[in-house]
Amino acid sequence: MADLNIPEAPVIPGATHLHSGKVRDLYVLDAGDLLMVASDRISIFDFVLDSTIPDKGEILTRMSLWWFEQLADVVPNHVISSDVPDVVRGRAVVCQRLDMYRVECVARGYLTGSGLVDYRTSGEVCGVALSPGLEDGSRLDTAIFTPATKAALGDHDENVSYDAVVAEVGAPVAERLRGLTLEVYDRAEEIARGRGIILADTKLEFGVGADGEMVLGDEVLTPDSSRFWPADQWQPGRTQPSYDKQIVRNWALSPESGWEKASGEPPPPLPAEVVDRTRARYVEAYELLTGERF
């Protein structure tokens, strides 16, 4: 397990800290609801970097809220209000408590990342057989559900088969998770494509509310949980330009960083130029998708 390097969560009046992840800090409010705060932290390869990306937490929060609105007729979400304490205003939401399913619900419309690795090994992704001859960035005939285990903090999520999800949550819930994941992807892919952006894949998290209804939780369709590519630059057979933290990954793996991934040591701090370019890509993705100025 990697040394996560997560800083101490800030004190928020009227809220008690419960948990911190790689990017978000979770609190319980005195009234009993949860407060989810998106920080400016950035993580790669299961390391939280010392460097932060200015405004990243606000961009993620605003983008998630926008997408939740676009998906309101598809699936309910966990957001109660964006009226939050002043110290975290703009980058936090009040949300309901959910009993979360321990399944990362991933939809892929294009082949890349860990899906590409699995395909090159077996011709399948999570037990789904794909056509021969696909390349990095190839568009799939139809989007596929490729779930992963929800690993402990600091460990890697691992791709699993649909049957593994059935074993974890039961057949009716697994079928509902798959159906909702693909429905969300199809809606979002259509919206993004209309704005000149390809949604290659996305990761969703679902839970059950107090009324027993399945609810979309966490964040949704941000550059942290999704791969967004400029549609006019899409070219299968290569790594695609992207609106996400790939800039950071690329720098960390380059000779310039002096970092060896296999060393087990955390990557070094990011140069200012990499921080600036990463922030610019997040802002660009937000503005292109939502049509709003940041």
C-alpha positions in Angstrom: 0.0 0.0 0.0 1.3 3.4 -0.9 2.0 6.1 1.7 -0.9 8.3 0.8 0.5 11.7 1.9 -3.0 13.0 2.8 -2.7 16.2 4.9 -4.8 16.7 8.0 -8.3 17.8 7.2 -9.2 21.4 8.0 -11.4 22.2 10.9 -14.9 23.3 9.8 -17.2 25.0 12.4 -20.4 22.9 12.9 -18.9 19.8 11.3 -17.0 16.8 12.6 -14.4 15.2 10.3 -15.1 11.5 9.5 -12.7 10.5 6.7 -10.3 11.7 4.1 -9.7 10.2 0.7 -7.2 11.1 -2.0 -9.1 14.2 -3.0 -12.1 14.6 -0.7 -12.7 15.2 3.0 -15.9 13.9 4.5 -17.6 15.5 7.5 -20.8 15.0 9.4 -22.8 18.2 10.1 -24.4 18.9 13.5 -27.8 18.4 11.8 -26.7 14.9 10.8 -26.2 15.2 7.0 -22.8 14.7 5.4 -20.5 17.5 4.1 -18.3 16.4 1.2 -15.4 18.7 0.5 -13.3 18.6 -2.7 -9.8 19.7 -2.1 -7.2 20.8 -4.6 -5.1 17.7 -4.1 -4.1 15.5 -7.0 -3.1 11.9 -7.0 -1.4 9.6 -9.6 -0.5 6.0 -9.3 -2.1 5.9 -5.8 0.2 8.7 -4.5 -1.2 12.0 -3.3 1.3 14.6 -4.5 2.7 17.4 -2.4 1.7 19.8 -5.2 -1.9 21.0 -5.6 -3.9 22.3 -8.6 -5.4 25.7 -7.8 -9.2 25.7 -8.0 -9.4 22.0 -8.8 -11.8 21.3 -5.9 -14.2 24.0 -7.0 -14.1 22.8 -10.7 -14.8 19.3 -9.7 -17.7 20.3 -7.5 -19.3 22.7 -10.0 -18.9 20.1 -12.8 -20.5 17.3 -10.7 -23.4 19.6 -9.8 -23.9 20.4 -13.5 -23.9 16.8 -14.5 -26.2 15.7 -11.7 -28.8 18.2 -13.2 -28.3 16.7 -16.6 -28.9 13.2 -15.2 -31.8 14.0 -12.8 -34.3 12.1 -15.0 -32.0 9.1 -15.2 -31.1 8.4 -11.6 -31.4 10.3 -8.3 -28.3 11.7 -6.7 -27.1 12.2 -3.1 -26.9 16.0 -3.2 -29.1 17.8 -0.7 -27.7 21.4 -1.0 -24.7 23.5 -2.1 -25.4 25.8 0.9 -22.2 25.0 2.8 -20.0 26.8 5.5 -18.2 29.8 4.1 -14.8 28.2 4.5 -15.5 25.6 1.9 -18.1 27.5 -0.2 -17.9 26.6 -3.9 -16.1 23.3 -3.3 -18.4 21.3 -1.1 -21.9 19.9 -1.0 -24.3 18.7 1.7 -25.3 15.2 0.8 -27.4 12.3 2.2 -25.9 9.3 3.9 -25.8 6.2 1.6 -25.0 2.6 2.1 -22.5 2.4 -0.7 -22.0 -0.7 -2.9 -18.4 -1.8 -2.9 -18.3 -1.9 -6.6 -16.7 0.7 -8.9 -19.2 0.9 -11.8 -17.2 1.6 -15.0 -18.6 2.2 -18.4 -16.3 2.2 -21.5 -17.2 3.4 -24.9 -13.5 3.4 -26.1 -10.6 1.1 -25.4 -7.7 2.5 -23.4 -6.1 2.3 -20.0 -6.5 -0.9 -18.0 -9.1 -2.1 -20.4 -6.6 -2.0 -23.2 -4.1 -3.9 -21.1 -6.7 -6.7 -20.4 -7.7 -6.8 -24.1 -4.2 -7.2 -25.3 -3.8 -10.1 -22.9 -7.1 -12.0 -23.4 -9.2 -10.2 -26.1 -11.6 -9.4 -23.3 -12.3 -6.7 -20.8 -13.9 -7.9 -17.5 -15.1 -11.0 -19.3 -16.6 -9.1 -22.2 -15.2 -10.4 -25.5 -14.3 -7.6 -28.0 -13.6 -7.6 -31.7 -10.1 -8.4 -32.9 -7.8 -5.7 -34.1 -8.7 -2.9 -31.7 -6.1 -0.3 -30.8 -5.5 2.3 -28.1 -8.4 4.7 -28.5 -10.6 2.5 -30.7 -14.4 3.1 -30.4 -16.3 0.1 -29.2 -19.4 -1.0 -31.1 -21.4 -0.4 -27.9 -20.5 0.8 -24.5 -19.6 -2.0 -22.0 -19.9 -2.4 -18.3 -16.5 -3.2 -16.8 -16.7 -3.2 -13.0 -13.8 -3.1 -10.6 -13.4 -3.9 -7.0 -13.5 -0.9 -4.6 -10.1 -1.3 -3.0 -9.0 0.0 0.4 -7.6 3.4 0.3 -4.1 3.3 -1.2 -4.6 0.0 -2.9 -5.4 -0.6 -6.6 -8.9 -1.2 -7.8 -8.9 -4.4 -9.9 -11.1 -5.1 -12.9 -13.6 -8.0 -12.3 -16.2 -9.8 -14.2 -20.0 -9.2 -14.1 -20.3 -12.5 -12.3 -18.1 -11.2 -9.5 -20.5 -8.3 -9.1 -23.4 -10.7 -8.9 -21.6 -12.7 -6.2 -21.0 -9.4 -4.3 -24.4 -7.8 -4.4 -26.8 -10.3 -5.9 -28.2 -10.6 -9.4 -31.1 -8.0 -9.2 -28.8 -5.3 -7.8 -26.0 -6.2 -10.3 -28.4 -5.9 -13.2 -29.6 -2.5 -11.9 -26.0 -1.2 -11.4 -25.1 -2.3 -14.9 -28.2 -0.8 -16.5 -27.9 2.6 -14.7 -24.1 2.8 -15.4 -24.6 2.3 -19.1 -27.6 4.6 -19.2 -25.6 7.4 -17.5 -22.7 6.9 -19.9 -24.9 7.0 -23.0 -26.6 10.2 -21.8 -23.3 11.8 -20.9 -21.5 10.6 -24.1 -24.2 12.2 -26.2 -24.1 15.5 -24.3 -20.2 15.6 -24.4 -20.1 14.7 -28.1 -22.4 17.6 -28.9 -19.8 19.9 -27.3 -16.8 18.5 -29.2 -15.6 16.2 -26.4 -15.4 12.4 -26.4 -16.3 10.6 -23.1 -14.0 7.6 -23.4 -15.0 6.0 -20.1 -16.2 6.9 -16.6 -16.4 5.5 -13.1 -19.6 5.8 -11.0 -20.4 5.0 -7.5 -23.9 4.0 -6.3 -25.5 3.5 -2.9 -28.8 3.0 -1.2 -30.6 5.8 0.6 -32.8 5.5 3.7 -35.8 4.9 1.6 -34.1 1.9 -0.2 -33.7 3.7 -3.5 -30.5 3.3 -5.5 -28.8 6.7 -5.6 -25.8 8.1 -7.6 -23.2 9.2 -5.1 -19.7 10.7 -4.8 -18.7 12.8 -7.8 -19.8 12.3 -11.4 -18.3 12.8 -14.8 -15.3 15.0 -13.8 -11.8 14.8 -15.2 -10.8 12.8 -12.0 -13.3 10.0 -12.7 -13.6 10.1 -16.5 -11.5 10.3 -19.6 -12.4 13.2 -21.8 -10.7 13.6 -25.2 -11.0 16.4 -27.8 -13.1 15.0 -30.5 -11.3 16.8 -33.3 -8.0 15.2 -32.2 -9.2 11.6 -31.8 -6.9 9.2 -33.6 -6.9 5.5 -32.7 -3.6 3.8 -32.4 -2.0 6.3 -30.0 -2.4 7.9 -26.6 -5.1 10.5 -27.0 -4.8 14.2 -25.9 -7.0 14.5 -22.8 -8.8 16.9 -20.4 -7.6 15.3 -17.2 -4.5 14.6 -15.1 -2.7 12.7 -17.9 -0.4 15.7 -18.1 0.7 15.0 -14.6 1.1 11.2 -15.2 3.1 11.9 -18.4 5.5 14.3 -16.6 6.0 11.9 -13.7 6.9 9.1 -16.1 9.3 11.3 -18.2 13.0 11.5 -17.6 12.5 15.1 -16.6 10.9 14.1 -13.3 13.7 11.8 -12.3 11.2 9.5 -10.7 11.0 5.7 -11.1 7.5 4.3 -10.7 8.9 1.0 -9.5 10.8 2.6 -6.7 7.9 2.8 -4.3 8.8 6.4 -3.5 6.3 9.2 -4.1 6.7 11.4 -7.2 8.5 14.7 -6.7 6.6 18.0 -6.6 5.3 19.3 -9.9 6.9 22.1 -11.8 4.8 25.3 -11.9 4.4 24.8 -15.7 2.8 21.4 -15.2 0.5 22.7 -12.5 -0.6 25.6 -14.7 -1.2 23.4 -17.7 -3.2 20.9 -15.6 -5.4 23.6 -14.2 -5.9 25.1 -17.7 -7.1 21.7 -18.9 -9.6 21.2 -16.1 -11.0 24.7 -16.6 -11.2 24.1 -20.4 -13.1 20.9 -19.9 -15.5 22.6 -17.5 -16.2 25.5 -19.8 -16.6 23.4 -22.9 -19.0 20.9 -21.3 -21.1 23.3 -19.3 -21.0 26.4 -21.5 -20.3 28.4 -18.4 -17.3 30.6 -17.6 -15.2 29.5 -14.6 
